[in-house]
Amino acid sequence: MKISLLQENLHLALTDVQRCISSRPQLPVLGCVLLVADEEKIQFFATDLQFGMMTTVPGKVEKKGKVAIPAKVFTDLISTLSPGSVELSLKDNTLEVKTTDATAKLQTFSAEDYPAFPTLEGEEIEFPLDVLAPAVQATSFAASLDETRPILTALCMQFGEELEIVGTDGFRLARITLPYSADSRQLLVPAKAVSEAIRIAARKKVEKVVFKVSDKLKQVFFSFEGYDISMRLLEGQFPPYQKIMPAEFLIQLVFDAEEFQQKLKTASIFAREGAGIIRFVVKEEGLALVSSSSTFGNQESLVRGKHLTEFKGEQEIAFNSRYVQEFLSVVKPDRVWFGMNESLKPAAFRPEGMDAFTYIIMPFRVNG
């Protein structure tokens, strides 16, 4: 094999596909990126057997071939090279990387040991990017990163009279509904993989996102210019999220998001000892954020707000401040709607006026 391509194109391709590679691959070859060069195109592919990405890179093929290259060292190497042409040539099991002022040799793995990219097939589903991208962003951050509970690393896409997209880690839940009518079905798609697909679609500035759902292969496929992305559907029972979502909120108020975020940062300084727990006290003037430290002292900050329900006295609830901060930084509301019932019942946040979205947080029990 002998090919040449631009460093900037090669580096972008490697940076993208290596996002599919596990930090602890099941097999050494799964820590590699597969390079395939034929007469027509140069492709790079990586997978962890659940999430795969293939991209086509422009370049010149003098001699075709394929090889599996250790991804991290290859990507790190290419990132340090100067912009311009990079020549890759394979002899036996050694890949030579050559530019006008640098040469490196990498040991490789046999391409025959690398898993094949699945066939793109299945029922097509289409969404405008400017609808699907914000919905995925507003829900995927609430999904779990703990792979010991894989079902919680999924986004639940519940089709029916409308589409519900839900992410949860067991402590908080984000749900959004989109106007899309289809036969009733549930897809559990890896949140990380969907987010990567949307990220690339946004970079490519596509207007519509088309993905295929293969019940036969139990996979979902996204395709954009130069990219094919596969993700295996998760199997199992997604938490019955409808049961924990309150039908109504007896206490509702709205307030400015920027002021809320600033006061939350202040309160978080004194909450570091207590696992980031902050008490939220509903007052007639708005919402007070109370936190304390046995070492440094305590504080109380008031976020002035408007009650949407009759104020019947102070009520208190406690949350992990990180869950609230992530909602503000990801969803970026101008004004925040807050709803609660009792101190130990789930409470909710959403951007004011955005009834299609709800962010539920489970409260903590605090003493004193």
C-alpha positions as CSV (number, residue, x, y, z in Angstrom):
1,M,0.0,0.0,0.0
2,K,1.2,3.5,-0.8
3,I,-1.0,6.6,-0.6
4,S,-0.6,10.4,0.0
5,L,-3.0,12.8,1.5
6,L,-3.1,16.2,3.3
7,Q,-2.1,16.3,7.0
8,E,-5.1,18.4,7.8
9,N,-7.6,16.0,6.2
10,L,-5.9,13.0,7.8
11,H,-5.8,14.5,11.2
12,L,-9.5,15.5,11.1
13,A,-10.5,12.0,10.0
14,L,-8.5,10.3,12.7
15,T,-9.8,12.7,15.4
16,D,-13.3,11.8,14.4
17,V,-13.1,8.1,14.0
18,Q,-11.1,7.4,17.2
19,R,-14.0,8.8,19.2
20,C,-15.5,5.3,18.6
21,I,-12.6,3.5,20.2
22,S,-12.9,2.4,23.8
23,S,-10.3,3.5,26.4
24,R,-10.1,-0.2,27.3
25,P,-10.7,-2.2,24.1
26,Q,-11.7,-5.8,24.4
27,L,-9.0,-6.8,21.9
28,P,-5.8,-5.1,20.9
29,V,-7.0,-4.7,17.3
30,L,-10.0,-2.7,18.6
31,G,-7.6,-0.1,19.7
32,C,-6.7,0.5,16.1
33,V,-8.1,2.4,13.2
34,L,-8.6,0.5,9.9
35,L,-7.2,2.2,6.8
36,V,-8.5,0.9,3.5
37,A,-7.2,2.3,0.2
38,D,-8.5,1.2,-3.2
39,E,-8.5,2.7,-6.7
40,E,-11.4,5.0,-6.0
41,K,-11.1,6.2,-2.3
42,I,-9.2,6.2,1.0
43,Q,-11.3,5.3,4.0
44,F,-10.7,5.2,7.8
45,F,-12.9,3.1,10.1
46,A,-13.0,2.6,13.8
47,T,-15.4,0.7,16.1
48,D,-15.8,-0.6,19.6
49,L,-18.4,-3.2,18.3
50,Q,-21.3,-1.0,19.5
51,F,-20.4,2.3,17.8
52,G,-18.6,2.6,14.5
53,M,-17.6,5.4,12.1
54,M,-16.2,5.3,8.6
55,T,-15.0,8.4,6.7
56,T,-13.7,8.9,3.2
57,V,-10.6,11.2,2.8
58,P,-9.5,12.7,-0.5
59,G,-6.0,11.7,-1.6
60,K,-3.8,9.8,-4.1
61,V,-3.6,6.0,-4.2
62,E,-0.5,4.7,-5.8
63,K,-0.9,1.2,-4.5
64,K,-4.0,-0.1,-2.8
65,G,-4.1,-2.0,0.4
66,K,-5.5,-2.1,4.0
67,V,-4.1,-2.2,7.5
68,A,-5.1,-1.7,11.1
69,I,-3.0,1.0,12.8
70,P,-2.8,1.7,16.6
71,A,-5.2,4.7,16.8
72,K,-3.8,6.8,19.6
73,V,-0.1,6.8,18.6
74,F,-1.1,7.3,14.9
75,T,-3.4,10.3,15.7
76,D,-0.8,11.8,18.1
77,L,1.9,11.5,15.5
78,I,-0.2,13.0,12.7
79,S,-1.3,15.9,15.0
80,T,2.4,17.0,15.3
81,L,3.2,17.0,11.6
82,S,3.4,20.2,9.6
83,P,0.5,21.0,7.2
84,G,1.0,19.6,3.7
85,S,1.3,16.2,2.1
86,V,1.8,13.0,4.1
87,E,2.8,9.8,2.4
88,L,1.8,6.5,4.0
89,S,3.4,3.2,2.7
90,L,3.1,-0.3,4.1
91,K,5.8,-2.9,4.0
92,D,5.1,-6.2,5.8
93,N,3.7,-5.1,9.1
94,T,5.3,-1.7,9.2
95,L,3.6,1.6,8.2
96,E,6.0,4.3,7.1
97,V,4.7,7.9,7.6
98,K,6.7,10.4,5.6
99,T,6.6,14.2,5.0
100,T,9.2,16.5,3.6
101,D,10.9,16.9,7.0
102,A,9.9,13.9,9.1
103,T,9.8,10.1,8.9
104,A,8.2,7.6,11.3
105,K,7.6,3.9,11.3
106,L,4.6,2.2,13.1
107,Q,4.0,-1.4,13.9
108,T,0.5,-2.5,12.6
109,F,-2.1,-5.2,12.9
110,S,-3.6,-7.4,10.2
111,A,-6.6,-5.8,8.6
112,E,-8.2,-9.3,8.3
113,D,-8.6,-9.3,12.1
114,Y,-10.6,-6.0,12.1
115,P,-14.5,-6.2,12.2
116,A,-16.3,-5.4,9.0
117,F,-18.5,-2.3,8.8
118,P,-22.1,-3.4,8.7
119,T,-24.3,-3.0,5.6
120,L,-26.3,0.2,5.6
121,E,-30.0,-0.8,5.5
122,G,-33.3,-0.3,7.3
123,E,-36.3,2.0,7.5
124,E,-35.5,5.7,7.0
125,I,-36.5,8.4,9.5
126,E,-35.9,12.0,8.6
127,F,-35.7,15.2,10.7
128,P,-34.5,18.7,10.1
129,L,-31.1,19.2,11.7
130,D,-32.3,22.4,13.5
131,V,-35.0,20.3,15.2
132,L,-33.1,17.1,16.0
133,A,-29.8,18.7,17.1
134,P,-31.2,20.8,20.0
135,A,-33.4,17.9,21.1
136,V,-30.4,15.5,21.3
137,Q,-28.3,18.1,23.0
138,A,-31.0,18.9,25.6
139,T,-31.4,15.2,26.6
140,S,-28.1,13.4,26.1
141,F,-26.3,15.3,28.9
142,A,-28.6,13.7,31.4
143,A,-27.8,10.1,30.2
144,S,-25.3,8.1,32.3
145,L,-21.7,7.7,31.5
146,D,-21.5,4.5,33.7
147,E,-21.2,1.6,31.3
148,T,-21.8,-0.9,34.1
149,R,-25.5,0.1,33.7
150,P,-25.6,0.3,29.9
151,I,-29.3,0.9,29.6
152,L,-28.9,4.3,31.2
153,T,-26.2,5.3,28.6
154,A,-29.0,5.3,26.0
155,L,-31.4,7.9,24.8
156,C,-34.9,6.5,24.7
157,M,-36.7,7.5,21.5
158,Q,-40.4,6.7,22.0
159,F,-42.4,7.0,18.8
160,G,-46.2,7.3,18.7
161,E,-48.5,10.3,18.2
162,E,-45.4,12.4,18.8
163,L,-41.7,11.6,19.4
164,E,-40.4,11.6,23.0
165,I,-36.6,11.7,23.5
166,V,-35.5,10.9,27.1
167,G,-32.1,10.7,28.8
168,T,-31.6,9.7,32.5
169,D,-28.9,8.6,34.8
170,G,-31.2,7.6,37.6
171,F,-30.8,10.9,39.5
172,R,-32.1,13.3,36.9
173,L,-34.0,13.0,33.7
174,A,-34.4,15.2,30.6
175,R,-37.4,14.8,28.2
176,I,-38.4,16.6,25.1
177,T,-41.3,16.0,22.7
178,L,-41.1,16.6,19.0
179,P,-44.0,16.7,16.5
180,Y,-43.5,13.4,14.6
181,S,-46.3,10.8,14.2
182,A,-45.3,7.2,13.6
183,D,-46.3,3.7,14.6
184,S,-45.6,3.0,18.3
185,R,-42.1,1.8,18.9
186,Q,-39.2,2.4,21.2
187,L,-35.5,2.8,20.2
188,L,-32.7,2.8,22.8
189,V,-29.8,4.4,21.0
190,P,-26.4,5.1,22.6
191,A,-26.4,8.8,23.7
192,K,-22.7,9.2,23.0
193,A,-23.0,7.8,19.5
194,V,-26.0,9.9,18.6
195,S,-24.3,13.1,19.9
196,E,-21.3,12.4,17.7
197,A,-23.5,11.9,14.7
198,I,-25.3,15.2,15.3
199,R,-21.9,16.9,15.9
200,I,-20.7,15.8,12.5
201,A,-24.0,16.7,10.8
202,A,-23.8,20.2,12.2
203,R,-20.2,20.6,11.0
204,K,-21.3,19.4,7.6
205,K,-24.1,21.9,7.7
206,V,-26.7,19.4,6.4
207,E,-30.3,20.6,6.4
208,K,-31.9,17.2,7.1
209,V,-30.7,14.3,9.2
210,V,-31.7,10.9,7.7
211,F,-31.0,7.8,9.6
212,K,-31.9,4.1,9.0
213,V,-33.2,1.7,11.6
214,S,-32.5,-1.9,11.0
215,D,-34.6,-4.2,13.2
216,K,-32.8,-7.2,11.6
217,L,-29.3,-6.0,12.5
218,K,-30.5,-4.1,15.6
219,Q,-28.6,-1.1,14.5
220,V,-29.1,2.6,13.5
221,F,-27.2,4.1,10.7
222,F,-26.4,7.8,9.9
223,S,-24.9,8.9,6.6
224,F,-23.6,12.4,5.7
225,E,-21.2,13.5,3.0
226,G,-18.0,11.4,3.5
227,Y,-19.3,9.8,6.7
228,D,-21.1,6.6,7.6
229,I,-21.9,6.0,11.3
230,S,-23.4,2.9,12.9
231,M,-24.6,2.3,16.4
232,R,-26.0,-0.8,18.0
233,L,-29.4,-0.5,19.7
234,L,-29.3,-1.3,23.4
235,E,-31.6,-4.0,24.6
236,G,-33.4,-4.0,28.0
237,Q,-36.0,-2.2,30.0
238,F,-35.6,1.6,30.0
239,P,-36.8,3.1,33.3
240,P,-40.5,3.9,33.4
241,Y,-39.9,7.6,33.3
242,Q,-43.6,8.5,32.9
243,K,-44.2,7.3,36.5
244,I,-41.7,9.7,38.1
245,M,-42.9,12.8,36.2
246,P,-45.4,14.7,38.3
247,A,-48.7,15.3,36.6
248,E,-48.8,18.8,38.1
249,F,-46.7,21.2,40.2
250,L,-48.3,23.0,43.2
251,I,-45.5,25.5,43.3
252,Q,-44.4,27.2,40.2
253,L,-42.2,30.3,39.6
254,V,-40.1,31.9,36.9
255,F,-36.9,33.9,37.2
256,D,-33.9,35.2,35.2
257,A,-31.5,32.5,34.2
258,E,-28.4,34.7,34.2
259,E,-29.0,35.8,37.8
260,F,-29.9,32.3,38.8
261,Q,-26.6,30.9,37.4
262,Q,-24.6,33.6,39.1
263,K,-26.2,32.9,42.5
264,L,-25.8,29.2,42.0
265,K,-22.0,29.7,41.5
266,T,-21.9,31.6,44.8
267,A,-23.9,28.9,46.6
268,S,-21.7,26.2,45.2
269,I,-18.6,27.6,46.9
270,F,-20.0,26.7,50.3
271,A,-21.4,23.4,49.1
272,R,-18.1,21.6,48.1
273,E,-17.8,19.8,51.4
274,G,-21.4,18.4,51.2
275,A,-21.2,16.7,47.8
276,G,-22.4,19.9,46.1
277,I,-25.8,19.9,47.9
278,I,-27.7,23.2,47.9
279,R,-31.0,23.9,49.6
280,F,-33.5,25.8,47.4
281,V,-36.0,27.7,49.5
282,V,-39.2,29.0,47.9
283,K,-39.9,32.5,49.4
284,E,-42.5,35.1,48.6
285,E,-39.8,37.2,46.8
286,G,-38.4,34.3,44.8
287,L,-36.0,31.4,45.3
288,A,-33.3,31.4,48.0
289,L,-30.2,29.3,47.5
290,V,-28.7,28.2,50.8
291,S,-25.4,26.4,51.4
292,S,-23.0,25.9,54.3
293,S,-19.6,24.6,55.1
294,S,-18.4,23.4,58.5
295,T,-15.0,24.8,57.6
296,F,-15.7,28.1,55.9
297,G,-19.2,29.2,56.9
298,N,-22.5,29.7,55.0
299,Q,-24.3,31.8,52.6
300,E,-27.8,32.6,51.3
301,S,-28.5,34.2,47.9
302,L,-31.9,35.3,46.7
303,V,-33.0,35.0,43.1
304,R,-36.0,37.3,42.6
305,G,-38.8,35.7,40.8
306,K,-42.5,35.7,39.9
307,H,-44.9,33.1,41.4
308,L,-47.3,31.5,38.9
309,T,-49.2,29.7,41.7
310,E,-50.5,31.1,45.0
311,F,-47.7,31.5,47.6
312,K,-48.7,29.5,50.7
313,G,-45.6,29.8,52.7
314,E,-41.9,28.7,52.4
315,Q,-41.1,25.4,51.0
316,E,-37.6,23.8,50.8
317,I,-35.9,21.2,48.5
318,A,-32.3,20.2,48.1
319,F,-30.4,19.3,44.9
320,N,-26.9,18.4,43.7
321,S,-25.9,21.8,42.3
322,R,-24.0,20.1,39.4
323,Y,-27.3,18.8,38.0
324,V,-28.8,22.3,38.0
325,Q,-25.6,23.9,36.6
326,E,-25.5,21.4,33.7
327,F,-29.1,22.2,32.8
328,L,-28.2,25.9,32.6
329,S,-25.0,25.5,30.6
330,V,-26.4,23.0,28.1
331,V,-30.0,24.3,27.5
332,K,-29.1,28.0,27.9
333,P,-32.5,29.4,28.8
334,D,-33.1,33.1,29.1
335,R,-35.6,32.7,31.9
336,V,-36.2,29.6,34.0
337,W,-39.4,28.0,35.0
338,F,-39.2,25.9,38.2
339,G,-41.9,23.6,39.6
340,M,-42.0,21.5,42.8
341,N,-44.5,19.8,45.1
342,E,-42.8,18.5,48.3
343,S,-39.3,18.4,49.6
344,L,-38.7,14.7,48.8
345,K,-40.7,14.6,45.5
346,P,-39.1,15.2,42.1
347,A,-38.9,18.8,40.9
348,A,-38.6,20.3,37.5
349,F,-36.8,23.0,35.5
350,R,-37.4,24.2,31.9
351,P,-36.9,27.3,29.8
352,E,-39.9,29.6,30.4
353,G,-42.5,28.9,27.7
354,M,-40.8,25.7,26.4
355,D,-43.5,23.2,27.6
356,A,-42.2,20.5,25.2
357,F,-39.1,20.1,27.5
358,T,-38.9,19.0,31.1
359,Y,-35.8,18.5,33.2
360,I,-36.5,16.4,36.4
361,I,-34.1,16.2,39.3
362,M,-34.5,13.9,42.3
363,P,-34.0,15.7,45.6
364,F,-31.7,14.9,48.5
365,R,-32.8,14.6,52.1
366,V,-30.9,17.1,54.3
367,N,-30.9,17.6,58.0
368,G,-31.4,21.0,59.6
